[in-house]
Structure formats: structure tokens, C-alpha cells
Amino acid sequence: MIGFIGAGQVGKTLGRYFAKHGVQITGYYSRSYESASKGAELTKSQAFKELRDLITTSQLIMMTMPDDRIGDMAVHLGKLNLDWKSKIVCHTSGVHSSALLEPLFQQGVTVASLHPMLSFADEDYALKVLGQTPLTLEGKGTQMNELKKILQVVHLKVRELKTEQKSLYHAAACIVSNYLVTLMDIGIECLVKAGFEQHSAIELIEPLATGTLHNFLEKGSEAALTGPIARGDVGTIRTHLQAISKENKHIEEIYRLLGESTLSIVRKQNQLDEYTLDGLKEVLQNEKGNNRNYQKNENEK
């Protein structure tokens, strides 16, 4: 039986998923009873007004609340005079490990963190793809195997993670999700400054962005990477930088940093000579390469 502390998008989606796969949901407790009632309605469970009652009737307690509240809630729960034997408490923060639940571990609770590598902005979509989405799990306690069994029963794809690597893992998730959105937004901004309407700019980038992501997932970074840096087009990169610099110095700096990181992939492709690679690096770093003679390389592209 699973109880949820927190009835936001993550809590409701997970509750619906577990219920859909035959796991009994005890119910929800939330700072807003209205939110708890909504979660209970979706899972045919109970909305709790008292946190103690939720804990008492649940074997697995999922803490699906904002990250900043997890530590304080763990301290609060640890002070409750309850029988914690055989209980499992699991939070869903991406950045924090189970160490945040140490006050409960000291009470004999099995503590864990379970993080789906998924956006919950659209609950119905998240529910649809959750079964195909990898989740990372780390924790400690006597009931860890029991927790793994529960997750296996509902066919969740779980990858175990070392506690000390949780922050780096979450940083990676932010880069490929949050910052991907940022990069798309920057590209749209450049297109708008080039004279396109917002909707036209989005139409322009959609096939390019989706195709690139497909190629990366199917073939890996070395095979998926194309464009002027991969071709060694120093003049093109210089032209890009000059154009961007006139519009937005901040975007210019982002372009330079991403370009330098891209060079590490280009080196693995092993298609460019060191002279061209050095020229690309110089132009990306500080434009010192402007006066070098790359005419041969550019004529041969």
C-alpha cells in the first residue's frame, strides 16, 4: 500500500500509474486538502487530513513534494511517535539523494530516492510514457529489495545509482532537458532577429531539431554531428560570430563555449587536420585566427 505526501503533478501521475497496475493506493496528504482530494479522486483512494494516519496505513510512503521541503518533512516525520518497522520512505527529487532522509533512517526506516527521467508538465502524457521511461534508484535499509520488487511488479525500468553521484546525474538531466529548451529558444531568438515571425521560426527549426535528435539517439554524437565546425569551415564560424555579436554579446559567448565543446566531438571524427582544428579553436576562443590563411581548407570543402 502506497501513500503520497504531496499531490502535485509527480505525485498524481505516479499514483495513477501504480493504481493502473493494480497496486493499492492508500491516499494523499498535502498542504492543500483540495489537492489531496484531487489525487485521491484520480486513484480511488483517500484524502488524509492527518499525516500520522497516512503513515500508519501505508507501507511505502512517497514524498512527492518540492525539493526544498523534503529535508524539513523528514525531520518532522522522524519526530512522530510511530512504529516505523518495515516502512519505506522514498522521495522523488532528482538532485537530492536518500541522505536527505537520514532522520528517518535513524528510526529504522528504509530510505530511498526514485527519480523518473521525465517531464511531468503534461500529466496524461507522462502517465502514457512512464512505463518506457528509465528511473534511477538509490537508498539504504532492510527493505530495499522489497521496494525493488514493487517497482518490478509495475514494470518500471529502474537503474540503480550510487548515492554520491546523484547531483552529477541530475545536472546531466537538466542539461539535456532544461538547457535543450534554452538552446531552442536562443535559436528562435536569432531567427526572429533575422526577420522571421515566431511561428515561422518554429516551423523552420522543427524538422532540423527532431532530425538531429533522432540521428543522435540512433547513431551517437560522432555520426550525428554535421555543420560548419565538423567541416572545418573557419570562415563560416567567423561570420556567425560577427553576426551574433552585433545582436547579443551573451549569445555570442554561448556560441563560443558550445563551439569549443563541439570541437572535442570533431576530434573524435578524425576528419580534420590539426591546422584546421587549431584555427577553429582560435576563432572560437578570441578571433586571433582571423589573419591565418585557411583559403585552402575553405576552397576544398
C-alpha positions as CSV (number, residue, x, y, z in Angstrom):
1,M,0.0,0.0,0.0
2,I,1.4,3.3,-1.1
3,G,0.7,6.7,0.4
4,F,1.7,10.0,-1.1
5,I,2.9,13.2,0.7
6,G,2.3,15.8,-1.9
7,A,-0.3,15.8,-4.6
8,G,1.3,17.8,-7.4
9,Q,1.9,16.6,-10.9
10,V,4.5,14.0,-10.0
11,G,2.5,12.6,-7.1
12,K,-0.7,12.3,-9.0
13,T,0.9,10.8,-12.1
14,L,2.8,8.1,-10.1
15,G,-0.3,7.4,-8.1
16,R,-2.3,6.9,-11.2
17,Y,0.4,4.7,-12.7
18,F,0.6,2.4,-9.6
19,A,-3.2,2.2,-9.4
20,K,-3.4,1.3,-13.1
21,H,-1.1,-1.6,-12.5
22,G,-3.0,-3.0,-9.5
23,V,-1.1,-1.5,-6.6
24,Q,-3.3,-0.3,-3.8
25,I,-3.0,3.4,-3.1
26,T,-3.7,4.4,0.5
27,G,-4.2,8.0,-0.4
28,Y,-2.7,11.5,-0.3
29,Y,-1.7,14.1,2.2
30,S,-0.9,17.6,1.1
31,R,-0.7,21.1,2.5
32,S,-3.8,21.7,0.5
33,Y,-6.6,19.3,1.3
34,E,-8.2,20.2,-2.1
35,S,-5.1,18.9,-3.8
36,A,-5.1,15.8,-1.7
37,S,-8.7,15.2,-2.6
38,K,-7.9,15.5,-6.3
39,G,-5.2,12.9,-6.1
40,A,-7.5,10.6,-4.1
41,E,-10.2,11.0,-6.7
42,L,-7.9,10.1,-9.5
43,T,-6.6,7.0,-7.7
44,K,-9.9,5.9,-6.0
45,S,-8.1,6.4,-2.6
46,Q,-8.4,8.6,0.4
47,A,-7.5,12.2,1.2
48,F,-5.9,12.5,4.6
49,K,-6.1,15.5,6.9
50,E,-3.7,14.0,9.3
51,L,-0.2,13.0,8.2
52,R,0.0,10.4,11.0
53,D,-3.0,8.5,9.6
54,L,-1.4,8.3,6.1
55,I,1.9,6.9,7.6
56,T,0.1,4.3,9.7
57,T,-1.9,2.8,6.9
58,S,0.9,2.8,4.3
59,Q,3.9,0.5,3.8
60,L,5.6,2.7,1.1
61,I,5.4,6.5,1.6
62,M,6.3,8.5,-1.5
63,M,7.4,12.1,-0.8
64,T,6.4,13.8,-4.0
65,M,6.9,17.4,-2.9
66,P,9.2,20.3,-3.8
67,D,12.8,19.6,-3.2
68,D,13.2,22.4,-0.6
69,R,10.6,20.8,1.6
70,I,11.9,17.3,1.8
71,G,14.5,17.8,4.5
72,D,12.2,19.6,6.8
73,M,9.5,16.9,6.3
74,A,12.0,14.2,7.0
75,V,12.8,15.8,10.3
76,H,9.1,16.3,11.1
77,L,8.3,12.6,10.4
78,G,11.3,11.4,12.4
79,K,9.8,13.1,15.5
80,L,6.5,11.4,15.2
81,N,5.9,8.6,17.7
82,L,5.1,5.9,15.2
83,D,6.0,2.3,14.5
84,W,8.4,2.7,11.6
85,K,9.3,-1.0,11.3
86,S,9.1,-2.3,7.7
87,K,8.3,1.2,6.4
88,I,9.9,2.6,3.3
89,V,10.1,6.3,2.6
90,C,11.1,7.4,-0.8
91,H,11.4,10.9,-2.3
92,T,11.4,11.8,-6.0
93,S,13.9,14.6,-6.1
94,G,16.4,14.4,-8.9
95,V,19.2,16.3,-7.2
96,H,19.0,15.1,-3.7
97,S,19.9,11.6,-2.5
98,S,18.4,9.4,0.2
99,A,20.8,11.1,2.6
100,L,18.2,13.8,3.0
101,L,16.0,11.3,4.8
102,E,18.7,10.4,7.4
103,P,16.4,11.3,10.4
104,L,14.1,8.6,9.2
105,F,16.8,6.1,8.6
106,Q,17.9,6.6,12.2
107,Q,14.4,5.4,13.1
108,G,14.9,2.1,11.2
109,V,13.1,3.3,8.0
110,T,14.4,2.1,4.6
111,V,15.0,5.3,2.8
112,A,15.5,5.9,-0.9
113,S,15.2,8.3,-3.8
114,L,13.4,7.4,-7.0
115,H,13.7,9.8,-9.9
116,P,12.0,9.5,-13.3
117,M,14.0,11.0,-16.2
118,L,10.8,12.6,-17.4
119,S,9.0,15.9,-17.6
120,F,5.6,16.0,-15.8
121,A,4.3,19.2,-17.4
122,D,1.7,17.2,-19.2
123,E,0.4,14.6,-16.7
124,D,-1.5,12.5,-19.2
125,Y,1.5,12.3,-21.5
126,A,3.8,11.5,-18.6
127,L,1.4,8.7,-17.5
128,K,1.4,7.3,-21.0
129,V,5.2,7.1,-21.3
130,L,6.2,6.4,-17.7
131,G,6.4,2.6,-18.3
132,Q,9.1,3.2,-21.0
133,T,11.0,5.8,-19.0
134,P,14.1,4.9,-17.0
135,L,14.0,5.7,-13.3
136,T,17.1,6.0,-11.1
137,L,17.0,4.5,-7.6
138,E,19.4,4.7,-4.7
139,G,18.9,4.2,-1.0
140,K,19.6,2.0,2.0
141,G,17.8,-0.1,4.6
142,T,16.5,-3.6,5.1
143,Q,13.5,-3.2,2.8
144,M,15.4,-2.1,-0.4
145,N,14.7,-5.4,-2.1
146,E,11.0,-5.1,-1.2
147,L,11.0,-1.7,-2.9
148,K,12.7,-3.1,-6.0
149,K,10.0,-5.8,-6.1
150,I,7.2,-3.3,-6.0
151,L,8.8,-1.4,-8.9
152,Q,9.3,-4.6,-10.9
153,V,5.7,-5.6,-10.4
154,V,4.5,-2.4,-12.1
155,H,7.1,-2.8,-14.9
156,L,9.1,0.3,-14.2
157,K,12.6,0.4,-15.7
158,V,14.9,1.1,-12.8
159,R,18.6,1.9,-13.0
160,E,20.5,1.9,-9.7
161,L,22.7,4.8,-8.9
162,K,25.4,5.5,-6.3
163,T,24.3,8.0,-3.6
164,E,27.4,10.2,-4.1
165,Q,26.7,10.5,-7.9
166,K,23.1,11.9,-7.5
167,S,24.0,15.5,-8.0
168,L,26.0,14.9,-11.2
169,Y,23.2,12.7,-12.5
170,H,20.7,15.5,-12.0
171,A,23.0,18.1,-13.6
172,A,23.0,15.8,-16.7
173,A,19.2,15.7,-16.7
174,C,19.0,19.5,-16.5
175,I,21.4,19.9,-19.4
176,V,19.6,17.6,-21.8
177,S,16.1,18.8,-20.8
178,N,16.1,22.3,-19.4
179,Y,19.0,23.6,-21.4
180,L,17.8,22.0,-24.6
181,V,14.7,24.2,-24.3
182,T,17.0,27.2,-23.7
183,L,19.1,26.4,-26.8
184,M,15.9,26.1,-28.9
185,D,14.8,29.5,-27.5
186,I,18.1,31.1,-28.4
187,G,17.9,29.7,-31.9
188,I,14.4,31.1,-32.3
189,E,15.6,34.5,-31.0
190,C,18.2,34.6,-33.7
191,L,15.7,33.7,-36.4
192,V,13.3,36.4,-35.1
193,K,16.1,39.0,-35.3
194,A,16.8,37.7,-38.8
195,G,13.2,38.8,-39.7
196,F,11.1,35.7,-39.2
197,E,7.8,35.6,-37.3
198,Q,7.8,33.4,-34.1
199,H,5.6,30.7,-35.6
200,S,7.6,30.7,-38.9
201,A,10.9,30.3,-36.9
202,I,9.4,27.3,-35.0
203,E,8.3,25.7,-38.3
204,L,11.8,26.2,-39.7
205,I,13.6,24.5,-36.8
206,E,11.2,21.6,-36.1
207,P,12.5,19.2,-38.8
208,L,16.1,20.1,-38.1
209,A,15.8,19.7,-34.4
210,T,13.8,16.5,-34.5
211,G,16.1,15.0,-37.2
212,T,19.2,15.9,-35.2
213,L,17.8,14.3,-32.0
214,H,16.8,11.2,-34.0
215,N,20.3,10.9,-35.5
216,F,22.0,11.3,-32.1
217,L,19.8,8.7,-30.5
218,E,20.3,6.2,-33.3
219,K,23.9,6.8,-34.2
220,G,25.6,8.7,-31.4
221,S,27.3,12.1,-31.3
222,E,30.1,11.5,-33.7
223,A,27.9,10.3,-36.6
224,A,25.1,12.8,-35.8
225,L,27.3,15.9,-35.7
226,T,27.3,17.9,-39.0
227,G,27.7,21.5,-39.9
228,P,30.5,24.1,-40.2
229,I,32.6,23.0,-37.3
230,A,32.5,19.4,-38.4
231,R,33.5,20.5,-41.9
232,G,36.3,22.9,-40.7
233,D,34.6,26.0,-42.1
234,V,36.5,28.6,-40.2
235,G,35.2,31.4,-42.3
236,T,31.6,30.4,-41.6
237,I,32.2,30.3,-37.9
238,R,33.8,33.7,-38.0
239,T,30.8,35.1,-40.0
240,H,28.4,33.6,-37.4
241,L,30.3,35.2,-34.5
242,Q,30.3,38.6,-36.2
243,A,26.6,38.5,-36.9
244,I,25.7,37.3,-33.4
245,S,28.0,39.8,-31.8
246,K,26.1,42.7,-33.3
247,E,22.8,41.5,-31.8
248,N,23.6,39.9,-28.5
249,K,27.0,39.5,-26.8
250,H,25.6,36.9,-24.3
251,I,24.5,34.6,-27.1
252,E,27.9,35.1,-28.8
253,E,29.6,33.8,-25.6
254,I,27.3,30.8,-25.5
255,Y,28.1,30.1,-29.2
256,R,31.8,30.2,-28.5
257,L,31.5,27.9,-25.4
258,L,29.4,25.4,-27.2
259,G,31.7,25.5,-30.2
260,E,34.7,24.7,-28.1
261,S,32.9,21.8,-26.6
262,T,31.8,20.6,-30.1
263,L,35.5,20.5,-31.1
264,S,36.0,17.5,-28.8
265,I,33.5,15.6,-30.9
266,V,35.1,16.8,-34.1
267,R,38.4,15.4,-33.0
268,K,36.8,12.0,-32.4
269,Q,35.5,12.1,-36.0
270,N,39.1,12.3,-37.1
271,Q,38.3,14.1,-40.4
272,L,40.1,17.4,-40.0
273,D,43.9,18.1,-39.8
274,E,45.4,19.8,-36.8
275,Y,46.0,23.0,-38.6
276,T,42.2,23.4,-39.2
277,L,41.3,22.2,-35.7
278,D,43.7,24.8,-34.2
279,G,42.2,27.5,-36.4
280,L,38.7,26.6,-35.3
281,K,39.8,26.8,-31.7
282,E,41.4,30.2,-32.1
283,V,38.4,31.7,-33.8
284,L,36.0,30.3,-31.2
285,Q,38.2,31.5,-28.3
286,N,39.2,35.0,-29.3
287,E,39.2,35.6,-33.0
288,K,43.0,35.6,-33.2
289,G,42.7,33.2,-36.1
290,N,41.3,35.9,-38.3
291,N,44.5,36.5,-40.2
292,R,45.6,32.9,-40.7
293,N,45.3,31.5,-44.2
294,Y,42.5,29.0,-44.4
295,Q,41.8,29.6,-48.0
296,K,42.9,26.1,-48.9
297,N,40.6,24.4,-46.5
298,E,37.6,26.6,-47.4
299,N,38.1,26.0,-51.1
300,E,38.2,22.3,-50.6
301,K,35.0,22.0,-48.5
